Amino acid sequence: MMMFMLYLLPLLMLMSGAMVYVSNRAHLLATLLSLEFIVLALFLFLFEVLNFLNYENFFSMMFLTFSVCEGALGLSVLVSMIRTHGNDYFQTFSVLQC
């Protein structure tokens, strides 16, 4: 019963993060935050599975390192969009414009 609850929490986090990602399309910052929440849920699930199987947690630390790099890249894209377009609305900028 306890293992079911440990696997249920990351699954609920993953589904709620995916629902927020799909439903919120106004701001780039909200989209990036929902993606980070999904990555956090995946990290929690990976950590619990590796602990249950008595494996080393080195892979989870590598995953956490890559997710931090992904977050920094998303933040730099957000800053670049705000500097060029003035805000982070999806409606105000087009990918085809330079």
N, CA, C and O atoms as a MOPAC input file, in Angstrom:
PM7 MOZYME 1SCF
protein

 N      0.82100 1    -1.19300 1     0.00000 1
 C      0.00000 1     0.00000 1     0.00000 1
 C      0.87000 1     1.26300 1     0.00000 1
 O      0.55900 1     2.24100 1    -0.68100 1
 N      1.95100 1     1.23000 1     0.76500 1
 C      2.82700 1     2.40000 1     0.84100 1
 C      3.53700 1     2.65700 1    -0.48600 1
 O      3.70900 1     3.80800 1    -0.88500 1
 N      3.94700 1     1.59200 1    -1.16700 1
 C      4.62100 1     1.76000 1    -2.45900 1
 C      3.66500 1     2.33100 1    -3.50400 1
 O      4.06700 1     3.09800 1    -4.37900 1
 N      2.39200 1     1.94500 1    -3.39900 1
 C      1.41200 1     2.50500 1    -4.31600 1
 C      1.27500 1     4.00400 1    -4.10900 1
 O      1.14800 1     4.75700 1    -5.07400 1
 N      1.29900 1     4.43500 1    -2.87200 1
 C      1.19700 1     5.86200 1    -2.58000 1
 C      2.44900 1     6.61000 1    -3.02500 1
 O      2.36200 1     7.75200 1    -3.47500 1
 N      3.62100 1     5.96700 1    -2.90200 1
 C      4.85600 1     6.61600 1    -3.33800 1
 C      4.89800 1     6.79700 1    -4.84800 1
 O      5.46800 1     7.77300 1    -5.33600 1
 N      4.30800 1     5.88100 1    -5.59000 1
 C      4.27300 1     6.01700 1    -7.04400 1
 C      3.11100 1     6.87400 1    -7.51200 1
 O      3.13300 1     7.40200 1    -8.62400 1
 N      2.09900 1     7.01400 1    -6.66900 1
 C      0.93900 1     7.80800 1    -7.05300 1
 C      1.22900 1     9.31000 1    -7.01900 1
 O      0.72900 1    10.05800 1    -7.85900 1
 N      2.03300 1     9.75000 1    -6.05400 1
 C      2.34300 1    11.17900 1    -5.94600 1
 C      3.05400 1    11.72300 1    -7.17600 1
 O      2.61700 1    12.74600 1    -7.70300 1
 N      4.13800 1    11.09500 1    -7.67300 1
 C      4.75000 1    11.63100 1    -8.89400 1
 C      3.83800 1    11.54800 1   -10.12000 1
 O      3.90600 1    12.39800 1   -11.00800 1
 N      2.99300 1    10.53200 1   -10.16400 1
 C      2.06900 1    10.42800 1   -11.29000 1
 C      1.04600 1    11.55600 1   -11.27000 1
 O      0.72800 1    12.12700 1   -12.31300 1
 N      0.53100 1    11.87700 1   -10.08700 1
 C     -0.40400 1    13.00700 1    -9.97800 1
 C      0.28900 1    14.32300 1   -10.29300 1
 O     -0.29200 1    15.19600 1   -10.93700 1
 N      1.53100 1    14.46600 1    -9.84100 1
 C      2.29100 1    15.67400 1   -10.16300 1
 C      2.52100 1    15.78900 1   -11.66800 1
 O      2.41300 1    16.87600 1   -12.23600 1
 N      2.83500 1    14.67100 1   -12.30600 1
 C      3.07100 1    14.67400 1   -13.74900 1
 C      1.80600 1    15.03900 1   -14.51700 1
 O      1.85200 1    15.83300 1   -15.45700 1
 N      0.69000 1    14.46600 1   -14.12000 1
 C     -0.56800 1    14.75200 1   -14.82200 1
 C     -1.02000 1    16.20300 1   -14.59400 1
 O     -1.51200 1    16.84400 1   -15.52300 1
 N     -0.86100 1    16.72000 1   -13.38500 1
 C     -1.26700 1    18.11100 1   -13.14500 1
 C     -0.33900 1    19.07800 1   -13.87600 1
 O     -0.79900 1    20.10000 1   -14.38600 1
 N      0.95300 1    18.77600 1   -13.93500 1
 C      1.86700 1    19.61700 1   -14.69900 1
 C      1.56400 1    19.59700 1   -16.18300 1
 O      1.66600 1    20.62100 1   -16.85700 1
 N      1.19100 1    18.43000 1   -16.69500 1
 C      0.83200 1    18.33300 1   -18.11400 1
 C     -0.46700 1    19.09000 1   -18.40600 1
 O     -0.60000 1    19.71000 1   -19.46100 1
 N     -1.42100 1    19.04000 1   -17.47400 1
 C     -2.66900 1    19.79000 1   -17.68600 1
 C     -2.42200 1    21.29400 1   -17.68600 1
 O     -3.01000 1    22.01500 1   -18.49300 1
 N     -1.56700 1    21.77400 1   -16.80000 1
 C     -1.24500 1    23.20500 1   -16.77600 1
 C     -0.49500 1    23.60700 1   -18.03900 1
 O     -0.72800 1    24.68400 1   -18.58800 1
 N      0.41600 1    22.73000 1   -18.50500 1
 C      1.17100 1    23.02600 1   -19.72300 1
 C      0.24900 1    23.12400 1   -20.93200 1
 O      0.42800 1    23.99500 1   -21.78300 1
 N     -0.71900 1    22.24900 1   -21.01000 1
 C     -1.63300 1    22.24500 1   -22.16700 1
 C     -2.62100 1    23.40100 1   -22.08200 1
 O     -2.96300 1    23.99000 1   -23.10700 1
 N     -3.08600 1    23.73700 1   -20.88100 1
 C     -4.14800 1    24.73500 1   -20.76700 1
 C     -3.64800 1    26.17500 1   -20.77200 1
 O     -4.38300 1    27.07100 1   -21.18600 1
 N     -2.42800 1    26.41900 1   -20.32700 1
 C     -1.95200 1    27.79500 1   -20.19700 1
 C     -1.02400 1    28.13100 1   -21.35700 1
 O      0.08800 1    27.61100 1   -21.45000 1
 N     -1.49200 1    28.99500 1   -22.22600 1
 C     -0.69500 1    29.38300 1   -23.38400 1
 C     -0.49300 1    30.88600 1   -23.48500 1
 O     -0.12100 1    31.38000 1   -24.54900 1
 N     -0.72900 1    31.62600 1   -22.40700 1
 C     -0.63300 1    33.07900 1   -22.48100 1
 C      0.79500 1    33.57100 1   -22.27500 1
 O      1.29800 1    34.35800 1   -23.07600 1
 N      1.44800 1    33.12000 1   -21.21900 1
 C      2.76700 1    33.61700 1   -20.86600 1
 C      3.81600 1    32.52300 1   -21.03800 1
 O      3.56000 1    31.34800 1   -20.77400 1
 N      4.98500 1    32.92900 1   -21.47900 1
 C      6.09700 1    31.99700 1   -21.60900 1
 C      6.60100 1    31.54700 1   -20.23900 1
 O      7.02700 1    30.40200 1   -20.09100 1
 N      6.56100 1    32.42100 1   -19.24300 1
 C      7.03700 1    32.07300 1   -17.90900 1
 C      6.18500 1    30.97700 1   -17.28000 1
 O      6.72800 1    30.06300 1   -16.65900 1
 N      4.87400 1    31.04500 1   -17.42400 1
 C      3.99600 1    30.00600 1   -16.87500 1
 C      4.22600 1    28.66800 1   -17.56800 1
 O      4.15900 1    27.61500 1   -16.93400 1
 N      4.49300 1    28.71300 1   -18.85600 1
 C      4.78000 1    27.48100 1   -19.59300 1
 C      6.09500 1    26.86300 1   -19.13100 1
 O      6.18500 1    25.64700 1   -18.96300 1
 N      7.10500 1    27.68900 1   -18.92700 1
 C      8.38600 1    27.17700 1   -18.44700 1
 C      8.27900 1    26.63300 1   -17.03000 1
 O      8.92300 1    25.63500 1   -16.70600 1
 N      7.48300 1    27.26300 1   -16.18400 1
 C      7.29400 1    26.76300 1   -14.82600 1
 C      6.57500 1    25.41700 1   -14.81600 1
 O      6.90300 1    24.54700 1   -14.01000 1
 N      5.60800 1    25.24200 1   -15.69400 1
 C      4.92600 1    23.94400 1   -15.75100 1
 C      5.85300 1    22.85700 1   -16.28500 1
 O      5.77000 1    21.70800 1   -15.85100 1
 N      6.72800 1    23.20300 1   -17.21500 1
 C      7.71600 1    22.22000 1   -17.68900 1
 C      8.68800 1    21.83500 1   -16.58300 1
 O      9.06400 1    20.66800 1   -16.47100 1
 N      9.09600 1    22.79500 1   -15.76800 1
 C      9.97500 1    22.48400 1   -14.64000 1
 C      9.26600 1    21.61900 1   -13.60200 1
 O      9.89300 1    20.76900 1   -12.97000 1
 N      7.98200 1    21.82700 1   -13.42600 1
 C      7.21400 1    20.99400 1   -12.50000 1
 C      7.13100 1    19.55900 1   -13.00500 1
 O      7.19200 1    18.61900 1   -12.21300 1
 N      6.99300 1    19.38600 1   -14.30700 1
 C      6.97800 1    18.04700 1   -14.89200 1
 C      8.33400 1    17.37300 1   -14.70500 1
 O      8.39400 1    16.18400 1   -14.39200 1
 N      9.41100 1    18.11400 1   -14.89100 1
 C     10.75300 1    17.56500 1   -14.69700 1
 C     10.96400 1    17.17800 1   -13.23400 1
 O     11.59200 1    16.15900 1   -12.94700 1
 N     10.44400 1    17.98100 1   -12.31400 1
 C     10.55500 1    17.66400 1   -10.89600 1
 C      9.78800 1    16.38400 1   -10.55700 1
 O     10.25900 1    15.57600 1    -9.75600 1
 N      8.62200 1    16.19600 1   -11.15300 1
 C      7.85600 1    14.96700 1   -10.93000 1
 C      8.60100 1    13.75600 1   -11.48800 1
 O      8.62000 1    12.69700 1   -10.86100 1
 N      9.21000 1    13.90500 1   -12.65300 1
 C      9.99300 1    12.80900 1   -13.21800 1
 C     11.21100 1    12.48900 1   -12.34900 1
 O     11.57400 1    11.32300 1   -12.19300 1
 N     11.84200 1    13.52200 1   -11.78300 1
 C     12.97300 1    13.29400 1   -10.89200 1
 C     12.53600 1    12.54400 1    -9.63600 1
 O     13.22000 1    11.61900 1    -9.20000 1
 N     11.41100 1    12.92900 1    -9.05800 1
 C     10.90600 1    12.25100 1    -7.87200 1
 C     10.58400 1    10.79100 1    -8.16900 1
 O     10.89200 1     9.91100 1    -7.36600 1
 N      9.96800 1    10.53400 1    -9.31100 1
 C      9.65000 1     9.16200 1    -9.69900 1
 C     10.92200 1     8.34900 1    -9.92500 1
 O     11.00500 1     7.20200 1    -9.48500 1
 N     11.90100 1     8.91800 1   -10.59600 1
 C     13.16900 1     8.23000 1   -10.83700 1
 C     13.89300 1     7.94600 1    -9.52800 1
 O     14.44700 1     6.86100 1    -9.35000 1
 N     13.89400 1     8.90200 1    -8.61600 1
 C     14.54600 1     8.71400 1    -7.32700 1
 C     13.89000 1     7.59200 1    -6.52200 1
 O     14.57800 1     6.78300 1    -5.90000 1
 N     12.55300 1     7.54800 1    -6.53900 1
 C     11.85000 1     6.50200 1    -5.80800 1
 C     12.07000 1     5.12700 1    -6.42100 1
 O     12.22200 1     4.14700 1    -5.69200 1
 N     12.08900 1     5.03700 1    -7.72900 1
 C     12.32800 1     3.74800 1    -8.37800 1
 C     13.74600 1     3.26500 1    -8.11200 1
 O     13.95000 1     2.08400 1    -7.83000 1
 N     14.72100 1     4.14900 1    -8.19600 1
 C     16.10300 1     3.74400 1    -7.93600 1
 C     16.31100 1     3.34400 1    -6.47600 1
 O     17.07800 1     2.42400 1    -6.19400 1
 N     15.64200 1     4.01700 1    -5.55300 1
 C     15.74700 1     3.61700 1    -4.15000 1
 C     15.05400 1     2.28800 1    -3.89100 1
 O     15.53300 1     1.48800 1    -3.08700 1
 N     13.93200 1     2.04300 1    -4.56000 1
 C     13.21100 1     0.78400 1    -4.37700 1
 C     14.01400 1    -0.40300 1    -4.90400 1
 O     13.97700 1    -1.48700 1    -4.32300 1
 N     14.73100 1    -0.20200 1    -5.98900 1
 C     15.52800 1    -1.27900 1    -6.57900 1
 C     16.94200 1    -1.36800 1    -5.99800 1
 O     17.73800 1    -2.20200 1    -6.42800 1
 N     17.25200 1    -0.51200 1    -5.02500 1
 C     18.56000 1    -0.46900 1    -4.36000 1
 C     19.70600 1    -0.20700 1    -5.32900 1
 O     20.77800 1    -0.80100 1    -5.21300 1
 N     19.47300 1     0.67900 1    -6.27500 1
 C     20.52800 1     1.09200 1    -7.19400 1
 C     21.19300 1     2.35200 1    -6.66600 1
 O     20.73000 1     2.97400 1    -5.71000 1
 N     22.28100 1     2.70500 1    -7.31000 1
 C     22.95700 1     3.95800 1    -6.97000 1
 C     22.10200 1     5.14300 1    -7.42800 1
 O     21.33200 1     5.02900 1    -8.38200 1
 N     22.24200 1     6.25100 1    -6.75600 1
 C     21.49600 1     7.45900 1    -7.10200 1
 C     22.30300 1     8.38700 1    -8.00600 1
 O     21.95900 1     9.56100 1    -8.14800 1
 N     23.35300 1     7.88400 1    -8.60700 1
 C     24.18200 1     8.70500 1    -9.48700 1
 C     23.40400 1     9.16100 1   -10.71500 1
 O     23.54300 1    10.30400 1   -11.14900 1
 N     22.59100 1     8.27700 1   -11.27300 1
 C     21.82000 1     8.65000 1   -12.45700 1
 C     20.81100 1     9.74400 1   -12.14200 1
 O     20.56200 1    10.61700 1   -12.97300 1
 N     20.22700 1     9.70400 1   -10.94400 1
 C     19.27600 1    10.76300 1   -10.58600 1
 C     19.98600 1    12.10600 1   -10.42500 1
 O     19.40800 1    13.14900 1   -10.72900 1
 N     21.21900 1    12.09100 1    -9.95700 1
 C     21.98200 1    13.33900 1    -9.85000 1
 C     22.35000 1    13.87700 1   -11.24000 1
 O     22.35200 1    15.08800 1   -11.46100 1
 N     22.65700 1    12.97600 1   -12.16600 1
 C     22.89800 1    13.42300 1   -13.54800 1
 C     21.62600 1    14.01500 1   -14.15500 1
 O     21.68000 1    15.03400 1   -14.84300 1
 N     20.48000 1    13.37300 1   -13.89800 1
 C     19.20400 1    13.88800 1   -14.39300 1
 C     18.92200 1    15.26100 1   -13.80700 1
 O     18.45400 1    16.15400 1   -14.51300 1
 N     19.20200 1    15.43800 1   -12.52800 1
 C     18.98300 1    16.72500 1   -11.88000 1
 C     19.90700 1    17.79700 1   -12.45900 1
 O     19.50200 1    18.94900 1   -12.61400 1
 N     21.13800 1    17.42300 1   -12.77600 1
 C     22.07700 1    18.36200 1   -13.39000 1
 C     21.59000 1    18.81800 1   -14.76100 1
 O     21.63000 1    20.00900 1   -15.07200 1
 N     21.13000 1    17.87700 1   -15.57700 1
 C     20.62400 1    18.24600 1   -16.90000 1
 C     19.33500 1    19.05800 1   -16.80800 1
 O     19.09700 1    19.92300 1   -17.65100 1
 N     18.50900 1    18.80100 1   -15.81200 1
 C     17.29000 1    19.59400 1   -15.67300 1
 C     17.60700 1    21.02500 1   -15.23000 1
 O     16.89700 1    21.95600 1   -15.60900 1
 N     18.66100 1    21.21000 1   -14.43400 1
 C     19.08800 1    22.56600 1   -14.06700 1
 C     19.60100 1    23.30500 1   -15.30100 1
 O     19.31600 1    24.48900 1   -15.48100 1
 N     20.35500 1    22.61000 1   -16.14800 1
 C     20.83200 1    23.22600 1   -17.39500 1
 C     19.66200 1    23.60000 1   -18.29600 1
 O     19.68000 1    24.64800 1   -18.94200 1
 N     18.64800 1    22.74300 1   -18.33900 1
 C     17.46100 1    23.02900 1   -19.14500 1
 C     16.71400 1    24.23300 1   -18.59800 1
 O     16.20500 1    25.04800 1   -19.36700 1
 N     16.64100 1    24.35400 1   -17.28000 1
 C     15.98300 1    25.51400 1   -16.67100 1
 C     16.72200 1    26.80600 1   -16.94100 1
 O     16.10400 1    27.84100 1   -17.19000 1
 N     18.04400 1    26.75100 1   -16.89100 1
 C     18.84500 1    27.95200 1   -17.18700 1
 C     18.69800 1    28.36300 1   -18.64500 1
 O     18.65700 1    29.55300 1   -18.95400 1
 N     18.62000 1    27.39300 1   -19.53500 1
 C     18.41600 1    27.69100 1   -20.95400 1
 C     17.04100 1    28.31100 1   -21.19400 1
 O     16.91400 1    29.25600 1   -21.97300 1
 N     16.01900 1    27.78600 1   -20.53300 1
 C     14.68000 1    28.35900 1   -20.65900 1
 C     14.60900 1    29.76800 1   -20.11100 1
 O     13.93200 1    30.62500 1   -20.68000 1
 N     15.29800 1    30.01500 1   -19.01500 1
 C     15.32100 1    31.36000 1   -18.44000 1
 C     16.05000 1    32.33800 1   -19.34600 1
 O     15.64900 1    33.49700 1   -19.45400 1
 N     17.11200 1    31.88800 1   -19.99800 1
 C     17.82000 1    32.78000 1   -20.92100 1
 C     16.96400 1    33.09100 1   -22.15400 1
 O     17.00600 1    34.20800 1   -22.67000 1
 N     16.19700 1    32.11800 1   -22.62300 1
 C     15.27500 1    32.38200 1   -23.73700 1
 C     14.20300 1    33.37300 1   -23.30200 1
 O     13.82600 1    34.25700 1   -24.07200 1
 N     13.71300 1    33.23400 1   -22.08100 1
 C     12.70400 1    34.16300 1   -21.56800 1
 C     13.25400 1    35.58300 1   -21.49300 1
 O     12.57400 1    36.52700 1   -21.89700 1
 N     14.47000 1    35.75100 1   -20.98400 1
 C     15.08200 1    37.08000 1   -20.89000 1
 C     15.30600 1    37.66300 1   -22.27900 1
 O     15.09500 1    38.85600 1   -22.49800 1
 N     15.72900 1    36.83000 1   -23.20800 1
 C     15.93200 1    37.29800 1   -24.57800 1
 C     14.62500 1    37.74100 1   -25.22500 1
 O     14.58800 1    38.75900 1   -25.91600 1
 N     13.55500 1    36.98500 1   -25.00400 1
 C     12.25100 1    37.36700 1   -25.56300 1
 C     11.74200 1    38.66600 1   -24.94700 1
 O     11.16900 1    39.49800 1   -25.65000 1
 N     11.94300 1    38.84800 1   -23.65300 1
 C     11.47900 1    40.07600 1   -23.00700 1
 C     12.28500 1    41.27300 1   -23.49500 1
 O     11.73200 1    42.35900 1   -23.67100 1
 N     13.58200 1    41.09000 1   -23.71500 1
 C     14.40400 1    42.20200 1   -24.21800 1
 C     14.05400 1    42.57700 1   -25.65100 1
 O     14.08100 1    43.75800 1   -25.99900 1
 N     13.73100 1    41.60900 1   -26.47800 1
 C     13.44100 1    41.93100 1   -27.88000 1
 C     12.00100 1    42.35900 1   -28.10400 1
 O     11.74300 1    43.23500 1   -28.93000 1
 N     11.04700 1    41.75400 1   -27.38000 1
 C      9.63500 1    42.03700 1   -27.63200 1
 C      8.95900 1    42.84700 1   -26.54700 1
 O      7.85700 1    43.35100 1   -26.76400 1
 N      9.58000 1    42.99000 1   -25.38200 1
 C      9.01200 1    43.81700 1   -24.32900 1
 C      8.13100 1    43.07900 1   -23.33900 1
 O      7.87600 1    43.60400 1   -22.25500 1
 N      7.65500 1    41.88400 1   -23.66200 1
 C      6.83500 1    41.09900 1   -22.73800 1
 C      6.98500 1    39.61300 1   -23.07300 1
 O      7.73700 1    39.24400 1   -23.97500 1
 N      6.26200 1    38.76900 1   -22.33700 1
 C      6.39100 1    37.33600 1   -22.57100 1
 C      5.09000 1    36.71100 1   -23.06100 1
 O      4.87500 1    35.51100 1   -22.89000 1
 N      4.22100 1    37.51700 1   -23.66800 1
 C      3.00300 1    36.97200 1   -24.25200 1
 C      3.33300 1    36.20600 1   -25.53100 1
 O      4.18200 1    36.62600 1   -26.31700 1
 N      2.65500 1    35.08200 1   -25.72800 1
 C      2.87000 1    34.32800 1   -26.95500 1
 C      2.26000 1    35.02200 1   -28.16900 1
 O      2.71800 1    34.81600 1   -29.29300 1
 N      1.24100 1    35.83700 1   -27.95500 1
 C      0.56200 1    36.47200 1   -29.08300 1
 C      1.36200 1    37.61400 1   -29.68900 1
 O      1.09800 1    38.00200 1   -30.82700 1
 N      2.34200 1    38.17100 1   -28.96000 1
 C      3.03200 1    39.35300 1   -29.46500 1
 C      4.25500 1    39.04400 1   -30.31500 1
 O      4.77600 1    39.93900 1   -30.97900 1
 N      4.72000 1    37.81700 1   -30.31200 1
 C      5.88900 1    37.51700 1   -31.13300 1
 C      5.62300 1    36.31700 1   -32.01600 1
 O      4.84000 1    35.42600 1   -31.68700 1
 N      6.29400 1    36.32600 1   -33.13000 1
 C      6.19900 1    35.23800 1   -34.09500 1
 C      7.57000 1    34.60600 1   -34.24600 1
 O      8.58800 1    35.29200 1   -34.15500 1
 N      7.59800 1    33.32400 1   -34.47200 1
 C      8.86300 1    32.60900 1   -34.63200 1
 C      9.50600 1    32.95200 1   -35.97400 1
 O     10.72700 1    32.86400 1   -36.11000 1
 N      8.71500 1    33.33600 1   -36.95600 1
 C      9.22800 1    33.59700 1   -38.29600 1
 C      9.88300 1    34.97900 1   -38.40700 1
 O     10.62900 1    35.22700 1   -39.35400 1
 N      9.61600 1    35.88000 1   -37.45900 1
 C     10.22500 1    37.19900 1   -37.50800 1
 C     11.63500 1    37.15800 1   -36.92700 1
 O     11.93200 1    36.36800 1   -36.03100 1
 N     12.48800 1    38.02000 1   -37.45100 1
 C     13.86500 1    38.10400 1   -36.90900 1
 C     14.03900 1    39.37200 1   -36.11400 1
 O     15.11900 1    39.62400 1   -35.58200 1

